Amino acid sequence: MGGLCPKFCVGGQVNTATPGGDAFAAIDGGDLSLLWALPFVGMLLSVALLPLLTPRLWEHHFAKIAAFWAFAFIVPAAAVFGGTTAAAEAWRALIVEYLPFILLLFTLFVVAGGIRVVGNLVGTPATNTALLAFGTLSASLLGTTGAAMVLIRPVICANQDRRYNTHVFVFFIFLVCNIGGSLSPLGDPPLFLGFLKGIDFLWPLEALLRPMLLVSGILVMLFYVADRLAWSRESAEVRAQSRAPRQVRIEGLHNVFYLAGVVAAVLVSGIWDNGATIPIGLGCGIPVTGLARDIALLVLSYLSWKTTRTSIRIENAFAWTPIQEVAILFAAVFITMIPVLEMLRANHQGPFGPLLDLVTGPDGLPVETAYFWLTGGLSSFLDNAPTYLVFFNLAGGDPQELMGPLAGTLTAISAGAVFMGAITYIGNAPNFMVKSICEERGIAIPSFFGYMLWSGGILLPLFALLTLASLL
């Protein structure tokens, strides 16, 4: 997942003053019990189980179910901490963190939806492997969300006639939506936050290149073998399509310039920060640079919508349903996640203290393997951007130290946050977006737990190999 804005209404201390706003009592994660995580767990289980157990109920009432779990946190928080505190926490989560996140996703969804690959592209093993490899390499430039939104429709079109194609989209999520974004701050929000904290722009390329090449290289080869086996099981009619001459062209190519504008807007908002904020009430303030970025994203969305022929979006089967579903569900996720993140921010004083003790050895030195697995494990279910910051600060928070003597620790934190976003559908925003688009187009996609069987069986052994190879 991962929003791109710093958090101004930071919980943890009572009467916390925030930029651009008054002081409000904030929830102290050190005083919370694990019972406060129940709404978040309930939200996750609803996303995982209800589409399987009661698909009609979920299809027609998922928004109400999401609202139920959001209020399952807000109402008790108002009773225990006061209505103002509960409202301030929910307001901050929605306006300061969720809104920039969903605006970026919305813009990429609209702009990428205006690019259409026309022709008789057929999802042969060679073609599919080339598409996934290209997406993996481009994700660090366009971001995992941008690369996923640009390529998912061509991949669907190439494979829509295939009977055995589920694995194509599972590996697409592994590679394009997650691991491919590990080589630059533009690739994934955790690395962008590290960039804002003083990590050099090229540091991810230097530190994560070897682990990224190892994991993605094995995945690409494994995918080619799996796709070759699946292709051999396809009907003769489907395999005969691969012998037809290729005639492929791209429509709506001007949207590539809007994609470049999105990348530039995000990058500039991170570099140009004068510290000014605009108060939005309840002790919260929006950074001026963040507001300028969000306005730029909306303008780019509007320009893409107005300058792209309607026929392109119609032929692309463009629909608002996927972004609506993601927007509603992640709004509830961001709200129910509030107490969990506050407990993490409390470090050793919070209920997660015993877990955090695992990252420090008896000699007081960081345990890099523990940093990798703990950051990654939490990032699989929580927002990977604040999870990254928790462990970044736990390791000292000094960018020069973390790029120098503690470079191995920062590599472990970064790889865990980015790589393990692929473990679940909610580990990174484009995962769920790809799932929604595939379902909208009638593609068979694994359930929440079904996907975890794929990711657990394929990715966890790879990450264990990465640990044993001492590349972290």
Buried (B, 14 or more C-beta within 10 A) or exposed (E): BBBBBBBBBBBBEBEBEBBBBEEBBBBBBBBBEEEBBBBBBBBBEBBBBBBEEEEEEBEEBBBEBBBBBBBBBBEBBBEEBEEEBBBBBBBBBBBBBBBBBBBBBBBBBBBBBBBBBBEEBBBBBBBBBEBBBBBBBBBBBBBBBBBBBBBBBBBBBBBEBBEBBBBBBBBBBBBBBBBBBBBBBBBBBBBBBBBBBEBBBEBBBEBBEBBBEBBBEBBBEBBBEBBBEBBEEBEEEBBEBBEEEEEEEEBBEEBBEBBBBBBBBBBBBBEEBEEEBBBBEBBBBBBBBBBBBBEBBBBBBEBBBEEBEEEBBEBBBBBEEBBEBBBBBBBBBBBBBBBBBBBBBBBEBBBBEEBBEEBBEEEEEBBBBBBBBBBBBBBBBBBBBBBBBBBBEBBBEBBEBBBEEBBBBBBBBBBBBBBBBBBBBBBBBBBBBBBBBBBBBEBEBBBBEEBBEBBEEBBBEBBEEBBEEEBB
